[in-house]
């Protein structure tokens, strides 16, 4: 009798991918805490009145340039890599597509519950829905996937901009929406928080209507990387990763200079061409490209560092966090609500970006320690275990058995599997 399909155990996964996912998750936490701390909902005048206003402006600018958009981009690329890994691992096995669909339907349920009950900024539902749209691309060549991903991110939003906003229902202004959300999330009543979160989520789905295009383009790029094999055996693709790092760094520098000239210099002293219609179009495309380009730069730089034994040791502590990414992502929301919302400790935005950065660092370090402790005893994170059990239709083994000596073998990244 054929053995029933089962998920791959945690030890056989690439430590590099888990560490990358942990790295991206810290950026996601830092970005999300801007809103979850209620700092992002404050009017500009109230932000400037905070005691930490000078630090806040510098930290907000730094995170906006280096982290906002980039962290979730890297996280999305890695989700696409995971899709490619599942398709390759299950190639030829019966029920492969059905299991993948069940997996995403479970993720959709988790994402919707997370979004409607706790955090309006949830990204999981986009991964679930758009992950289904990846199925027709499973056998497309990596080069074509990469081109399609970049075009979807850079050009598709500009093509849809003249049409889609005209079709959307009218919404309240951003300032009024932020004020209502600030009052609801600062309230000590759960009913106010739930109602405010649902209202904020509904408005933001229309306000960020272009988000599916951005996410799908990043997923396609992730599938391209996963299908090409450059992440499975990076040591034999160092030339690719070095070129990727150099090209993305060059693009980032050129893009930064052009955007600075456009936004911080008088039109007469900036490049005159930037003020023309073609120049403005190019700048809009560069703004769409910038987070994607910077995320790929981070990715390639991380991969190159990971090939050096000393750096691998320094970065490997991120792997347990990434292996439990779903559990940690949702736990970050719960912890932030407990700290900042009125139904929790009610700290709110009073400490500005100082509070955001301190909370992000403390929470992530706590999650890193907790994840390492958990995975020494269990095969999966708690929500990863639930996700897999529902996907495969049966309870998965949870406790980690002590392996026999014969079971220790070197994996593709040097870890035991």
Secondary structure, DSSP 8 states (H G I E B T S, - for coil): ---------GGGS-HHHHHHHHHHHHHHHHHHHHHHTSGGGS-HHHHHTSTTHHHHHHHHHHHHHHTTTHHHHHHHHHHHHHHHHHHHHTTT-TTHHHHHHHHHHHHHHHHHHHHHHT-TT--HHHHHHHHHHTGGGTTS-HHHHHHHHHHIIIIIHHHHHHHHHHHS-----HHHHHHHHHHHHH-S-HHHHHHHHHHHHHHHHHHTTTHHHHHHHHHHHHHHHHHHTTTTTGGGGHHHHHHHHHHHHHHHHHHHHHHHHHHHS-TTTS-GGGGSHHHHHHHHHHHHHHHHHHHHHHHHHHHHHHTSHHHHHHHGGGHHHHHTHHHHHHHHHHHHHHHHSTTTT--TTTTHHHHHHHHHHHHHHHHHHHHHHHHTTBSS-HHHHHHHHHHHTS----B-----GGG--B-TTS-B-
